[in-house]
């Protein structure tokens, strides 16, 4: 059974990702663009998925060996959020565009840090 000592990255990084996910989720209402349709739906969906991916890693920390799929999911979600202003056509709105680039970038950076920190652990051969 894996435990905290089997983890290469500290749990605070997952908690930070969850916090950023919450900010992403509520960002349309923070900057008062909650009526932008797909942009709002995208932020709510991406924020929820970031929260869930990070939470799964924290919740399963003591029950299984670390998996890297959570970090890969978070990396894709972060990059998607960063380019979303151009995909959904709200890039002319400076505040939400900046927020989504920054939040998406932070999610991606945390995911890359965790992938980097976990690389030695996941490359280690498993004892049979």
N, C-alpha and C positions, 0 to 999 in steps of 0.2 A: 504494500500500500504506500502511495506517495504521501509525503507530508511537506510542510513548509521548508524543511531543509533540502528537499529535492528540487526546489525551484531556483532558477537562476535570476529571475527578476523579482523585485520586491512587490508586495501586494498594493502598496500605495499607488503604483502606476495604474493598476486596474481601477482603483477607487477614483483616481484623477480622471481616467477615461469616462467613468460613469458620470462624474460631475460635469464634464464637458458635454456628454450626451444630454444631460438635463438642460444645459444652456442651449444646445442646438434645438431641442424639442420645444422650448418656450421662446426661442429667438424671434419668430414672427410676431409675437405679441409684445415682446420687449421693444422692438423697433416699429411697432404698429403697422405691420404689413400683413396682418392675419387674413386679409381678404384677397390675397394674390393667387388663390387657387392652387395650381400645381407647385408653386414655390413653397407655400405653407404646408401642403401635404408632404412634399419632399423633406422639409425640415423636421416635421413630426415623425415621419417614417425613419429617416436617417438617425435622428436622436434616439428613438426607441430601440433601433437595432444596435446602436453603439452601446447603449445602456445594457441591453440583454447580453451582448457578446462579452462585455467586461464583467457583468454580474456572474455569468456562467463560469468564468475563470475563477473568480473569487469563491463562489459557492462550491465548486468542485475541487478546490485546492487540496483538501485533505483526503479526497476519495479516489483520485486517479493521477497518473503521471501527467505532467504538463503536455498540452496539445498546442500546436502552432496555428491551427485553423482559426482560432479566435483572433489572433493578431493579423492574419491575412484578411479576414473579414473586416476588421477595423481599418486596416490600411486602405482597402478598396472603398469603404464607406467615407473615410476622411478625404480621399482624393476626389471622389464623386461630389461631395459637398463643396469642395473648393472650386470645382468647375461648374457647379449648378447655376450660378447667376447668369452664365452665358447660355446654358442649355434652356433655361426657363425664361429668359428674357428680362431679368430684372437687374442686369449688370449696371444700368444707368443709375440705380439707387445706391449711393455710396455706402451708407451705414450697413444695410443688410449684406451687401456684397463683401464688404470688409469683414464683417462678423463671420460669414460663412467661409471665407478664405482662411481666416485666422483659426476658427474652430476646427475646420476640416484639416488644416495643416497640423494643428496640435494633436488631433486624433491620429493622423498619419505618423507624426514624429514619435508619439508614445508607442504605436504599433511597431515601428522600426526599431526603437530602443529595446522593446521586449523581444523581438525576433533576434536581435543582435545578442542580447544577454542570454537568451535560451538556446542559442545555436550549439554551444558546447554540450549542454544537457541533452538535447534531442539527438545529437550525433553520437552520444555515448552508447555503446552496445548494451543491450538489455540482457541480464542474466536469465538463463532458462531454469 
